[in-house]
Every structure is written in C-alpha cells, then in structure tokens.
Amino acid sequence: MTTAKNIRSFVVVGACLAGLRAVEAAREAGFDGSITLIGAEEHLPYDRPPLSKAFLSDKAGQLKSSRYKSREFLEQDLGVDLVLGSPATGLNSERREVLIGDRRVPYDAMVIATGATLRSLPGTEGMGGVHGLRNIEDAIAIRRALDAGARTVVVGAGFIGSEVASAAQARGLEVTIVEALAKPLVRAAGDRMGEAIAALHERNGTRLLCGRAVRAVEGGDHVERVVLDDGTILPADLVVAGIGIAPSTGWLQGSGLDLSNGIVCDEKLWTGVDVIYAAGDVACWPNRVMEQTHRMENWTAAAEQGAAAARNALDPADASAYETVPYFWSDWYDSRIQFVGSPDCDEVHVVDGDPAVDGRWVALYRRGPRLIGALTLNRPTEIMKYRGLILKQSSWDDALAFATARRDAARRRTLTESQA
C-alpha cells in the first residue's frame, strides 16, 4: 500500500491548467520529492479561454503571452522537471512507469490530466482553411483568416463555435453557423434556454442554420465551399469545426484503467488503479453535490480538480471527495453568458427579465425539490450567489423566494435612482 511517506516521485501527465495546478498543489502541500510534468505541446501551460474570446475579437491586438508561469518559476521555484513536446505514449501501471516513446518515467504517484482532442470534419485532412480551436496554433491560424476578411462557416453552434462567429461578425464578415441538432446548446443549457441564448446570433446578424448536416467540405489545397445535406452551398474561405471533443485516452489502452467515458474515477478522483488519479476534461467522477456522474469540460473544473487530485494522490490515506457546482461562461457579441449547476432538470423558470426582449435575465433550473442550475445573461453579479445556493442544496421554494427578493430590491433601487 502506498502512503504519503513512501512517495518520492510524482508525475503529472498533461501540461495544461489541471496539470499546472497539480504540481503547484503538490509543493503547497509540502511535497519535497521529484515532480515531472509531461506535455504533448511544446508550450508551457497557458490559458486557453482567451484564444476564442479576446484574441479573435480584438481587431488591433496581438497574441499576448498567456502562460500561467514562466519556465524559470516552474523549474527553479517549484523544482519541476519539464518534459514538453513529448506526448505520453503508454502506461505500465504494474511497473509504475509512463512511456514516452522509448523513454520510461517512473512514478510513486501520478495525476493524469491529458485533456481532450478535437473532433474533425471527415475528408478535410490537410485542407487549408479548415481548423478546430484548441491550442495557440489554431487561434493564430483563425485570427489570420479573419484578418484577411474570410467568408466564415462555423460547424457546430456550441460555445467555442459561437465565440468564433461573434468575432467574425464584429469584423463585419460574412458568417454562417451550421448546427446538426434541431435546437442549439441543448446539452449545455437545455432546450428552452439554449434557444434563448442562440437568439443572440439572429439579433446580431449571424446566420444560424439548425437541423442541417454537412455533406461535404470542398476545395483543392484550400477550402472553397461547404455543402449541406439539403444541397445548400456556403462559400467559405474559413471553416471552423466546433463539433466537440474526445477525451485523450488512446495512450492508456491496456493500462487497466476504465476508459468507458474518459477516465472513470471515484468521488476522490482515484482511477481504481493504485496511486493514479485523474483531473480535468478527461476525468469522469460522481459529483455528490450535484447527485450525478459527469465529465466537466471547463476552466473552473480543470483548476479545482488538478489541485484536488494532487493532494489526494500524495496523501491517499487522507483523501477527500471532490465536490463542486459546475460553472462556465462565454462571451458573444457584447453579452456575457454564465451558467452554474446542471441543465438536467424538470423545470426552467425565468425569474428576472424576458429572454425574448431583454438583454439581461436570470433563469433557474429545478430538479425534484431543489435548485439545480442557474443561467444568466449580462447579470455578472448574480450567478455566484446561485452557485452558493446550489452548493448548499437549497430548495426550489427557497431559491424562488431569494430570486424574488433580489428582483424586487433591484426594482426599488432603480425607482429611487430615477426619482432622485
């Protein structure tokens, strides 16, 4: 049995936000053994959300360094052995070794944070002008195309694709979003509110085609058009595929880990294989506060899970369950969308504003007798209050009373200010 006392080598696979938080948490917990951070990209860990937001939308801006920490800090201050540009290729859990080609890296405890890879459009391999958006290189390529005035087609009406479309529209470019589902954003926000969010596209002049599939992406060395299943032809100089991601687990085949949905873990982020924990996009675990098992593909989860997995891996006898209320945000046009909790619900109730006509509103989600989620548009001061209520497993009645009190108080303030 592995204990904190006999752990001298700690390996983190995945030089991303979750991986960085894992090595930071290890040192903060007092671990003084060796730490190795393995990453497929050559870059130091960097912040990904701005790649689809400010970097694409800022017409005059340049890509500023989004590194979380410098190489000097990681190597000298934290004492981390960086192995970058070298993806892990295998795992021997019996010998406790990570394989990087012919190299073998031993570990006494490990956190896997290899994230996910983009799904691509069939038949577009090697075709210029067709991109996903996952890393710095993707963002630079899309930015250059937008700078050149590209006619843009976004495949997938999710948050990343919608942010790209928003950036193109802000530049006055021709842009169309193609979504295979009849309603957009169902998985993220549910049927009704997904449509309410997607209405931002129409209001801002972006063409959104739902219930349409891509039959072909055509062109020679460079994309020229997108052909839909109904015969519609969309001229395109830039195609951005936002059709989802797949957990990066191929290198773990035969390792003994359960890979049925990312890496399946228990409530402490333990994989079921001795001394191996998981974090970030790749981790699937039972979240007791939400009463469901899920993978959380967002910034907040990556940061929190990386630290939690490291602490548990280095002190398994005193490991704690990781419990959280999911949170994500997205910026479209001039609007901030924020969501906490789960869209898996029995009822959605708009408690402030009207999504059909207002640019600011709050919607609450009920599952059984409790508040399970909250969605806001341009209400940044509200969302974390509802996250707190969900964390406390507040009842639906209490949540509605809270929302009513806040709405009425805001109206009184507005009335007082108008009379002053």
C-alpha positions, 0 to 999 in steps of 0.5 A: 500500500502506498502512503504519503511517506513512501512517495518520492516521485510524482508525475503529472501527465498533461501540461495544461491548467489541471496539470499546472495546478497539480504540481503547484498543489503538490509543493503547497502541500509540502511535497519535497520529492521529484515532480515531472510534468509531461506535455504533448505541446511544446508550450508551457501551460497557458490559458486557453479561454482567451484564444476564442474570446479576446484574441479573435475579437480584438481587431488591433491586438496581438497574441499576448503571452498567456502562460500561467508561469514562466519556465524559470518559476516552474523549474527553479521555484517549484523544482519541476522537471519539464518534459514538453513536446513529448506526448505520453505514449503508454502506461505500465501501471504494474511497473509504475512507469509512463512511456514516452516513446522509448523513454520510461518515467517512473512514478510513486504517484501520478495525476493524469490530466491529458485533456481532450482532442478535437473532433474533425470534419471527415475528408478535410485532412490537410485542407487549408482553411479548415481548423478546430480551436484548441491550442495557440496554433489554431487561434493564430491560424483563425485570427489570420483568416479573419484578418484577411476578411474570410467568408466564415462557416462555423460547424457546430453552434456550441460555445467555442463555435459561437465565440468564433462567429461573434468575432467574425461578425464584429469584423463585419464578415460574412458568417454562417453557423451550421448546427446538426441538432434541431435546437442549439446548446441543448446539452449545455443549457437545455432546450428552452434556454439554449434557444434563448441564448442562440437568439443572440446570433439572429439579433446580431446578424449571424446566420444560424442554420439548425437541423442541417448536416454537412455533406461535404467540405470542398476545395483543392489545397484550400477550402472553397465551399461547404455543402449541406445535406439539403444541397445548400452551398456556403462559400467559405474561405474559413471553416471552423469545426466546433463539433466537440471533443474526445477525451485523450485516452488512446495512450492508456489502452491496456493500462487497466484503467476504465476508459468507458467515458474518459477516465472513470474515477471515484468521488476522490478522483482515484482511477481504481488503479493504485496511486493514479488519479485523474483531473480535468476534461478527461476525468469522469467522477460522481459529483455528490453535490450535484447527485450525478456522474459527469465529465466537466469540460471547463476552466473552473473544473480543470483548476479545482480538480488538478489541485484536488487530485494532487493532494489526494494522490500524495496523501491517499490515506487522507483523501477527500471527495471532490465536490463542486457546482459546475460553472462556465461562461462565454462571451458573444457579441457584447453579452456575457453568458454564465451558467452554474449547476446542471441543465438536467432538470424538470423545470426552467423558470425565468425569474428576472427579465424576458429572454425574448426582449431583454438583454439581461435575465436570470433563469433557474433550473429545478430538479425534484425539490431543489435548485439545480442550475442557474443561467444568466445573461449580462447579470455578472453579479448574480450567478455566484450567489446561485452557485452558493445556493446550489452548493448548499442544496437549497430548495426550489421554494427557497431559491424562488423566494431569494430570486424574488427578493433580489428582483424586487430590491433591484426594482426599488433601487432603480425607482429611487435612482430615477426619482432622485 
